Amino acid sequence: MADATPPFDDVLPEALRFRSPAPLVDIGANLTHESFARDLEATLQRARAANVTTLILTGTDREHAEQAVALARRYPGLYATAGVHPHDASRWSPSLAAAMGELHRAPEVVAVGECGLDFNRNFSTPAEQERAFEAQLALAAESGKPLFLHERDAGRRMREMLHAWRDDIPDAVIHCFTADRDTLYGYRDLDLHIGLTGWLCDERRGHHLRELVGEIPLERLMVETDCPYLLPRNLPAKLKGRRHEPALLPWIVREIAHWRGTDEAALARATTATACAFFRLPAEPTSPDTEHEDL
């Protein structure tokens, strides 16, 4: 049977071999996605060459969270989150809650999530999503770890639920923020962090974010690729296979710095300091390396 995974070159085109002027933390990398199975170590090498020194691997369900933890144990500079995405909220059960609680006790897991609400697609019903989200809010309060949140077309209800738990949760980040000014200010009022991706590099739908980036307090801003998704559309060269990866994060930081009217190096340093404090990482991130210990 033919392999369904599209081929992908090991080497980025010269025009896409960026290097950040300061170390970066990619707070949302889906490296357990099947598209990285062939060249994970090369992907980590490219990240290191780009000065993307720390990767937070997103756990969207039990299987992927366990895979993310295994990778974090294998490679320096990698950490994991563990949660159930709102798309899969219908699967929430007492046994899954217990498994998530166990994962949150692992030192490699630095946040609860990806969890939240998505009223755009409703792969799980809103009621199922709210039930699973409420349970994961309780797990975050119990573990004392921050929240890694997903929200789409559910800003008002998300804020209502977070408001009820805000005193019990140390920190929370809205991953891949794409919403409007009112939603942003609602999250600011809750003292949340904001994660920005290559969405603002999309000329079709990212214009409003370009106007908002300056309204996100620097001490609340973090950066992410959400790879293999959300490949920036304005890259200076074509990428065969169109799979996003952490090595391209410096381009996103450069774009954010441009639209904020600030220095790229200063923005890189600030977002890294914010991410290290948020996820309680070592002050000096270590580089993802291809050398590893046996599991």
C-alpha positions, 0 to 999 in steps of 0.5 A: 500500500502506498504511503499517504504521507507526502514527501518532504525535503530534509533541507529548507531552501536557502531563502527559508533558513532563518536564524533568530537573533535571540533564542526562541520558544515555540509554544505550540508545535504538533511534532507528534503529527504523522508528517514528522515521522520521517524526519523528526531529528532533521526537523529538530536540527533545523530548529536548533540552527534557526535558534528555536531552542525550546519546543512545547509539544501539544497534546490534544488527546491522550495518545498524542499527549503520551507521545509528546511526553515520550519525545520530551523524555528523549530530546533535550529542550522539548516539553509537553502539554496534555489535554483533550481538544474541544473537537474530541470532547465527546470522548471525555470520561472518568477514565480519561480524566484519571489518565489526564491527571496522571499525565499532569503529574509528569515533570515533562508536562508543563501545561494542561491542554490543548483544551477549550471551546470551538463553536465554529465546527462543533465536532463535539456539541457545545454541551460536551465541550463545556463539560470536558472544559470544566473538568480540565479547568478543575484539573489545572487548578488541582495540578497548579499548571497553566492552561493551554487554551483553544477558542474559536467563535466561543469567546464570550462563553470562554471568558465566562467559564474562565472568570469563574475559575480565574482565582484558582488557575495560575496562568492561561494562554489563548493559543493561536489567537485569531479573534477581534479587538473586543475578544482580545480586551476581554482576555486582557481583562482576565490577565491571560497570555496570548499566543500568535502564529503565522495567521497574521502572515496571511493576506486573506485573513490576517489583516486585523491581527496586524492592527492588534499586535501592538495592543498585546502587552509584551509581557503577555505575548508568546509565539508559536508555529502550530506546525504542521499547520498555518504555514505563513503565506508570505514566506520569501520562497516556496516550500515543497510539501507546504508543511510548517515547522519550528525552524520557520518561527523566526519569520513569524517573529520578524513579522510581529516585530514589523507590525509592532514597530519594534526590534526583532531581537528585543521581541525574541528576548521578551517572548522567550522570557515570558514563555520561560516564566509561564511554563516554568522552564529553565531560564536559559533554554537548551537546544533541541538535539538529535543526540538522545538517551534511550527511553 
